[in-house]
Amino acid sequence: MDVFSGKVAVITGAASGIGRALADRCAAEGMRVVLADIEQAPLDASVAELRGGGCEVIGVLTDVSDAESVEQLAQRTYDAFGNSHLVFNNAGVFGTRPGPIWEATLNDWRWIFGVNVWGVLHGLRSFVPRMLASGEEGWLVNTASMGGLVPGGSPYGVSKHAVVAISEALYSHLSERSTLVGCSVLCPIYVRTQILSAARNRPHELVDTDGPRVDGPTRLGGRIETGQPPSEIADATFEGIRRRQFYIWPGDEVDHIVKTRFDHILARSNPEVRPFS
Ligand SMILES: NC(=O)c1ccc[n+]([C@@H]2O[C@H](COP(=O)([O-])OP(=O)(O)OC[C@H]3O[C@@H](n4cnc5c(N)ncnc54)[C@H](O)[C@@H]3O)[C@@H](O)[C@H]2O)c1
């Protein structure tokens, strides 16, 4: 896909970080834009800023972990603009709990999988059939992470492996059909966003009152604070879409990580343990 002007973009997790940078880039491309986020105030502020810059934009309060909410997002998109050409399933949350994987609580798994995995699945279920029915050119980008390519760590890393696998399934199932709709999976590493305060949006019923907190500073903190600006991720993403590239990541660090993982798999040797995700 290489002509964006006048087309319709939908972005989840659009009120902050990578989602907001994607929204800015869509607006700069002359697209009509639907911003979806669970946080009302930053969502409203983002809509106002894009509108002030001349973009045709709406905001839709959305919880991607809820199928009905994402279906309403699709309805609102089609009511407002009659189509969706570029869909970013980007909303995601991060949380770490010190300790091994068997000590992550059921609520940790439910929250992180609810947003990171079910959020992507809900996006596909609500948008792909509509995009195919339109017969027009379209593209979906699912935001995974470098954490979806290294040996899985916490529930976050495991959830991002699922996003990579879902995206690979989407790619092959779209490729088997004669359709103008394609897809990419975005695997960034260390981006300067609000991801470390993701627990601000954790539903009450999924908060554990005992045990260690899952938010707050983590060993990743320094790398996120000094990480890439989100605008670079948006630029790399658009470059990837233009090239019809499936795997998208900016920079060389991820190349080494992927190579090391597959070298170990091919050598049937034990995984290299990395302090990620
Ligand atoms: N920041 C990084 O270093 C990094 C690295 C790799 C991947 N990612 C991924 O990038 C994506 C965007 O994260 P970010 O770094 O921009 O973080 P961010 O916290 O700055 O932005 C995430 C946005 O998602 C929204 N959100 C959270 N729960 C939601 C829900 N249930 N429904 C709808 N919206 C919800 C938040 O309100 C926020 O606006 C995530 O999928 C994340 O896992 C981030």
PDBQT file of the ligand as one rigid body, heavy atoms in Angstrom, charges set to zero:
ROOT
HETATM    1  N1  LIG A 301       7.587   1.275  24.474  1.00  0.00    +0.000 N 
HETATM    2  C1  LIG A 301       8.289   0.225  24.090  1.00  0.00    +0.000 C 
HETATM    3  O1  LIG A 301       9.515   0.131  24.349  1.00  0.00    +0.000 OA
HETATM    4  C2  LIG A 301       7.628  -0.881  23.304  1.00  0.00    +0.000 A 
HETATM    5  C3  LIG A 301       8.465  -1.887  22.768  1.00  0.00    +0.000 A 
HETATM    6  C4  LIG A 301       7.860  -2.913  22.044  1.00  0.00    +0.000 A 
HETATM    7  C5  LIG A 301       6.499  -2.940  21.868  1.00  0.00    +0.000 A 
HETATM    8  N2  LIG A 301       5.699  -1.958  22.410  1.00  0.00    +0.000 N 
HETATM    9  C6  LIG A 301       4.266  -2.045  22.178  1.00  0.00    +0.000 C 
HETATM   10  O2  LIG A 301       3.821  -0.844  21.584  1.00  0.00    +0.000 OA
HETATM   11  C7  LIG A 301       2.402  -0.706  21.814  1.00  0.00    +0.000 C 
HETATM   12  C8  LIG A 301       2.108   0.723  22.255  1.00  0.00    +0.000 C 
HETATM   13  O3  LIG A 301       2.701   0.935  23.532  1.00  0.00    +0.000 OA
HETATM   14  P1  LIG A 301       3.477   2.268  23.925  1.00  0.00    +0.000 P 
HETATM   15  O4  LIG A 301       4.877   1.883  24.213  1.00  0.00    +0.000 OA
HETATM   16  O5  LIG A 301       3.184   3.339  22.971  1.00  0.00    +0.000 OA
HETATM   17  O6  LIG A 301       2.812   2.545  25.356  1.00  0.00    +0.000 OA
HETATM   18  P2  LIG A 301       1.875   3.746  25.929  1.00  0.00    +0.000 P 
HETATM   19  O7  LIG A 301       1.485   3.297  27.295  1.00  0.00    +0.000 OA
HETATM   20  O8  LIG A 301       2.561   5.035  25.765  1.00  0.00    +0.000 OA
HETATM   21  O9  LIG A 301       0.596   3.700  24.958  1.00  0.00    +0.000 OA
HETATM   22  C9  LIG A 301      -0.333   2.644  25.023  1.00  0.00    +0.000 C 
HETATM   23  C10 LIG A 301      -1.740   3.200  24.846  1.00  0.00    +0.000 C 
HETATM   24  O10 LIG A 301      -2.673   2.082  24.919  1.00  0.00    +0.000 OA
HETATM   25  C11 LIG A 301      -3.777   2.508  25.704  1.00  0.00    +0.000 C 
HETATM   26  N3  LIG A 301      -4.482   1.336  26.276  1.00  0.00    +0.000 N 
HETATM   27  C12 LIG A 301      -4.105   0.591  27.344  1.00  0.00    +0.000 A 
HETATM   28  N4  LIG A 301      -5.030  -0.365  27.587  1.00  0.00    +0.000 NA
HETATM   29  C13 LIG A 301      -5.988  -0.231  26.625  1.00  0.00    +0.000 A 
HETATM   30  C14 LIG A 301      -7.186  -0.921  26.352  1.00  0.00    +0.000 A 
HETATM   31  N5  LIG A 301      -7.611  -1.947  27.126  1.00  0.00    +0.000 N 
HETATM   32  N6  LIG A 301      -7.933  -0.523  25.290  1.00  0.00    +0.000 NA
HETATM   33  C15 LIG A 301      -7.529   0.537  24.526  1.00  0.00    +0.000 A 
HETATM   34  N7  LIG A 301      -6.411   1.229  24.752  1.00  0.00    +0.000 NA
HETATM   35  C16 LIG A 301      -5.643   0.849  25.793  1.00  0.00    +0.000 A 
HETATM   36  C17 LIG A 301      -3.191   3.422  26.758  1.00  0.00    +0.000 C 
HETATM   37  O11 LIG A 301      -4.183   4.269  27.333  1.00  0.00    +0.000 OA
HETATM   38  C18 LIG A 301      -2.141   4.175  25.956  1.00  0.00    +0.000 C 
HETATM   39  O12 LIG A 301      -2.681   5.361  25.403  1.00  0.00    +0.000 OA
HETATM   40  C19 LIG A 301       2.042  -1.775  22.842  1.00  0.00    +0.000 C 
HETATM   41  O13 LIG A 301       1.441  -2.877  22.183  1.00  0.00    +0.000 OA
HETATM   42  C20 LIG A 301       3.390  -2.181  23.408  1.00  0.00    +0.000 C 
HETATM   43  O14 LIG A 301       3.387  -3.476  23.921  1.00  0.00    +0.000 OA
HETATM   44  C21 LIG A 301       6.247  -0.922  23.120  1.00  0.00    +0.000 A 
ENDROOT
TORSDOF 0
